[in-house]
Amino acid sequence: MKILKNKINYFFVDEAGDPIFYNRYGRGIVGEEGCSKILLVGFIKTKNPQELRRAILELREEITAEFIVARKKEEIFRKRHKGKENIFYDDLVAKLFENKLHQAERNIIYFAARGNKTRQAPLSDAIQTAMLTFERKWETKINSEIEILSQTPSGEPCLQITDYMNWAVQRTFQKGDERYARFVREKISYLVDLYDFDSYPKNFYNRKNLFDINKISPL
């Protein structure tokens, strides 16, 4: 467990894919046109977002990106996520932040909002769940201040970086094309392929075990 070392951490959170399993008639449509095979949530973390906003095209050394990837397995969706798309999404958010919120005195978390749909409804509850899980695991209290904000990627350049990173990882899973993920993979400090049971317990990747298409099992 890392001790608190930063005054403020900024997280910029977005997703790739979607939490949809069924069409409006209840028919399973995972993998069909317009419905992804995975849901991925990820963030970039930085101590200096102002610098990123001035130089968005440069992926600077201070950027780290982390991801939770969930394969759409219907049995797990029904049992673990109660068959609810919002719960599926929020469970991944909680997992993404489970070990991150004790490292700074203040955490400012930007979630991507697109159009009129913020997709942020119980996200504060998901963050709270992440904190409680950490506190139970380590028997220590998180006293960090948490601020949750919603912004469009077009209005927040840092979210555009998250969007690109997510897209690069998603493309590896969905299309078997890792060209773009390979370009930025040294920026990926942590990625969990949550339901890749065939690769377990090696279904997580970091800078020592770099994310690679040859290490993941097929969708």
ZICOR-V204809 format. One record per run of one state. SS is the DSSP state (H for helix, E for strand, - for the rest). FROM is the first residue (numbers start at 1). TO is the last residue. If there is no record, write none. Layout:
BEGIN
SS_FROM_TO, SS_FROM_TO
END
This chain:
BEGIN
-_1_5, E_6_17, -_18_21, E_22_22, -_23_27, E_28_28, -_29_37, E_38_46, -_47_48, H_49_54, -_55_63, E_64_71, -_72_73, H_74_80, -_81_84, H_85_96, -_97_103, E_104_112, -_113_113, E_114_114, -_115_116, E_117_117, -_118_122, H_123_138, -_139_144, E_145_151, -_152_156, H_157_175, -_176_178, H_179_187, E_188_193, -_194_203, E_204_205, -_206_212, H_213_215, -_216_219
END
